[in-house]
Amino acid sequence: MIIFRYLLGEVSRTQLGVFLVLMTIFISQKFVRVLGDASDGGIPGDMVMTFIGLTIPHLIGIMLPLSLFLGILLAYGRIYAENEMTVFHACGVSEWYVVRITLVAALVTAFITGLFTLYLSPLAAESEYQVKEKLAKDIGISALVPGRFQKTSNDKAVVYVRDIGKDNRLQQVFVAQLPDDEADQSKDDKVSLIYAASGRVIEEDTGEQRLMLDLGNRYQKDKRTGEFETVTFGKYEMQIQEQKVEHKRRKLTALPTLELMKDKSVEAIAEVQWRFSFPLSVMILTLIAVPLSVVNPRQGKFAKMFPALLLFLCYFLLLTSGRTAIEDGILAPEVGLWPIHIIALFLGWTLLLRSRSSGKKIKAKLKRR
């Protein structure tokens, strides 16, 4: 039991460290992209952390298999390099016992990975769609950034606001009203420019939004006559959002797994197999990582890290290519990604048998034939 806890603890601690490092790297990259969108006015500044948070379930589902794979290689590589495993073998601990201990950690990791890839990640993707739709609807209020020229959601005007007060009242508003379409442009060929001292956005129950301007001027030039018309107003109203944004068609990544399994399209089948691939790969990668972690003390614990990473990359590149092949109709959905998993499982099992007495006997029999 002491050895069981020790080996399990070494793998778990190393996996946790690798997982935190990987998550920090990828979340930082996502943070930079989202922050760039916020600085460009694409999303409100207060929604940055929301988008980051909705990305985390997807990242966790991807990072857990890789973190366990690297955790096993680093933890057992150190134990082999420092001759601790030699002492364990002298105490009666076999290679197969080490594999069984590691499979316990892999089983827990596979369960957590499945929870994220099959349930939480689609849920987060659906929430992200809802947030984006709400932003599209509220573009006149929440996404209006002071000091920037922004197009309204109905593409009929460009709005510039100098400042927004605490009561959401707009200060020094500039609006360029665009022609409705090309036909209207050819008919009137004019763009209206409006400047108002203040304004506010009003939302109706139907989702329609109107920009109400106070105390301003409207300038309009007719290109046919070349004359300017100036109209001074006390109140001016214009529509910036026509109706509620309809729910757009969700990508398959946002659909619940059970709903996706009822869909018989090749894209849905590919998505389902892709989601199941992550928890399944955790168990298969464990069978590959344990024998690859065996190193000579003179070589050091990183001796087999490079070939192991190449195997990992090949495995996931094949899965990605297989998913694309299913979606494109090149690979039959009934065949799917399963041959790739079977090949990886065969590779792991072969590596395990190579270090066991039964594997050596099979190898000797094959040589005699």
Secondary structure, 3 states (H helix, E strand, C coil): CHHHHHHHHHHHHHHHHHHHHHHHHHHHHHHHHHHHHHHCCCCCHHHHHHHHHHHHHHHHHHHHHHHHHHHHHHHHHHHHHCCHHHHHHHCCCCHHHHHHHHHHHHHHHHHHHHHHHHHHHHHHHHHHHHHHHHHHHCCCCCCCCCCCEEECCCCCEEEEEEEECCCCCEEEEEEEECCCCHHHHHHHCCCEEEEEEEEEEEECCCCCEEEEEEEEEEEEEECCCCEEEEEEEEEEEEEEECCCCCCCCCCHHHCCHHHHHHCCCHHHHHHHHHHHHHHHHHHHHHHHHHHHCCCCCCCCCCCCHHHHHHHHHHHHHHHHHHHHHHHCCCCCCCCCCHHHHHHHHHHHHHHHHHCCHHHHHHHHHHHHC
